[in-house]
Structure formats: structure tokens, C-alpha cells
Amino acid sequence: MKLELAYYGNPVLRKRVSKVKKITDEIKKLVAEMVETMHEHNGIGLAAPQVSKSISVFITEVPIPVKNPEDPEKMEWKPGKLRVFINPKILSHGEEEWNLEEGCLSIPGLYGEVVRPVSVKVQAMDLDGNTFEEEFTWMDARCIMHENDHLNGVLFIDRIHGDKRKELEPKLTEIKRAKKKSGAKGKSEI
């Protein structure tokens, strides 16, 4: 079942989440519904607060670029690996950084350049309760850091400063107003 997204202005997006104490059938069902919701909205990641659940869970599925066999100059995208992160912890990140435009399903139609490290090392649990530790780079790392920010009540717009941030304010106000008018509201927490 596709879940309702929490949009900019919803207080759940600014809360720090609670850790998952036990991986229950309810958590597994939530993750399955988050995957469906992410696919429905053409996202590459989704955190539980974005579906109004204040728990430490996010998913990612970063597409992989491949060369078009008929035209090697063109790149195509194939689906990436679906990953589930429960109670994630950023252990370290690389010193090299890169600047790239980001967007967010909870802030539709708004994009801004964000500087993030090229690599990140994460510890988390999977859906079977196994703890894993892995290093990710480039888009996988960026997506993980973006989704992990959601677990701490941080939005990508919080990482944009100065004049660039001021330029976003009218659009943010418009998004907040439109979502209030439409009656978009969150669901209860787990």
C-alpha cells in the first residue's frame, strides 16, 4: 500500500526519531510500503519521517548508469540495489567533497546545490536484524547522508546558506501553503 508523504511544514520532518527496538512484522510491512511509495514517486531514497513515522529507518535504491549498447555516447539508468538501513550510524566520512543539486520527495519541485562528502561509512541493521558496516561512495553516499539527515530532523535545504537559501524561501512558502490547503497530513507514529 502506498503511503501518504509528509511535506515541508509538517512537524514530523523536524523531529529526531526513536531507535527501532525490535524488527517486527509491522516494521517489515512499513519498509515494504515505503519501497512502494518511493517507487510511486520516482525517488531514490525515503526515510520513515517522510511517511510520518518517527523511527530510525530509511531505504535507498540509487540507479546505476550504464552505456547504451547502440550508442556508447549515451548513458542509460538501470535500477540499483534496494537497501534497508535500520538504526543507522554514520561512522566516518571522507574528506573529499562534491557539490550537487539535490531534491526531496517531501519538498516537491525544489532543488538546490548541497556540498557533501564523496564517501561515507555506515553501520546499520538490515530487515533480518543483522548488523552490517559498509562504505559507500558518490551517489550512494549522498543519498545515505540525505536520508540519514531526515532521521535527525534535517532537510537538504538546511545545508544551503546565504543568498542561495534566500532564493528558495518563496518556493518553500508556496509549498507549505499548498500542502496546508490540500489538507495533507501525516499518519500516526509506530
N, C-alpha and C positions, 0 to 999 in steps of 0.2 A: 504494500500500500504506500502510495506516495504521501510524504508528509508535507505539512504547511511550513514554508520558510519563515523565519523571524527576520524582519527587515530593520534597516537602520532606524534608530529611535526606540526600538524595543529594548527595555532594560535588561533582558536576559543576555544580550550581546555584550554587556559591560560587567557582568558578574564573573568572579573566579569560580571555577567548577569544583565539584566534590570528586574525590577519587572513587573509582569503582571498587567495591569491597569484594564482590563475587561475580563471576561471569555466569549469569542466569539465562534461562530461555528468553526472558524479557529483553536482556541486553543483546542477545543474538538476533532477536526479532527487530529490535531497533536498528542494529547495524544493517540488516537486510533491507529495511525500509529506507535507511539513509543512502544505501547504494542506489536503490530505485529512484529516489529523489534527486541524487546527484546526476544520474544519467538523464532523467527527465529534463533537467535544467542545463544540460551540457557542461557540467562542472568537471573539474579535475581533482577536487577535494571538497570535503564537507565535515564540519565539526558539529558535535552534538548541540552546542548552544544555538547553532543556526536553525535547528528544528525545535528550539525551546526546551532542550534538555540540558540541565546544568551538571553534566557529568563529564569525566575526563576520557572522552572518546573522539577520535577523528578517523576519517578514511581518506585515502588518496588513490588516484588512478591517472597518472601522468602519461599522456600519449607519447609514443616513440616515433621519431622521424625516420623514414626510410626512403631511399631513392626510388623514383618511378622507373620500372624496368624499360618502359618505352621511351622515356625522356629523362635521362640521368641528371639533367639540369633542374628538374622539378622534384620537390620533396612531397611525400605523402605522409599521412599520420596513421599509425596503427594503434589499436588500444594497448595501453600499458598494463602493468601488473596491479591488480587491486590489492591494496594494503590496508590493514586494520591496525590502529595504534590505540591501546588502552592504557591509561595512566602513563603517558609518555613523559620522558625526562630528557631534555637536551643536555648531553654530557659535555660536548665541546663543539666548536665551530672553527672553520679555517679562518685565516687572517685575510685571504684574498676576498675581495667583494666585487659585486657587479650590480649595475643599475638596470632595472627592467620594469616595464609598465605592468601593474597588477590590477585585477578587478576582484569582485567578490559577489557571490550569489545573493548576499544579504544587502548589497548596495548596488542594485541593478543599473547598468548603463554608465557607471562611473569608473574611470581608470586613472591611475596616477603612477608615476615612477617611484620605485622604492629600492633603496640600497639594502642588499642582504649578502651574507657570506656565500661563497661558492659551494662550501661543503659544511655538513653538519653530522655529528654522531649522536644517535638517539638510542635510548633504552626504552622498551615498552613491552606490553603483553599482547599476544595475538588472541584470537577468539577462543582458542583452546586453553588459554591460561598460561601458555609458555612464554617466559621472558626471553626477549631477544635484544641484541645490541648490534646496530648496523650503521655504517657510514653511507651517506647519500651525497650526491653532487648535483650541481646545476639545477634543472627544473624540479627534480625530485626534492632536493634540499630546500628550494624556495617554497614549494608547496607545503612541505612539512612545517617549515617555520611560520608560514601564513596561518595554517590550521592550528598549530600549537599556540599562536598568539590568541586565537579565539578562546582557548581554554583559560586564558588569563584576562579576558575582557578587553583585549587589544584588537583594534581593527587596522587594516593596512593604511587607512587614512591618517592614523596616529603617527605613522612613520614618515609622513610628508610634512615638511615645515616651511615657514616663511611665506613668500608670495605664492608659491605653488599650492600650498594649503588654502590660502585665502581665495584662490581661484575656484576651489572646489566647493566652498561654502554655499553659494546659491543653489547648486545642484543638490547638495545634501539636504538643504532646507526643503527643496521641491520633493525629494524622495520621501522625507519624513512626513510632509503634508499629504502627499498622495496616498501613502500607506495608512495614515490615520483616517482619511476619508473613506478608503475602501474597507475599513474595518478589519484589516489584517491583524490578527492577534495570535499569540502563542498558545501552545498546549501545556499541559501540566508537566512537572518535572518527574523523573523516575525516582 
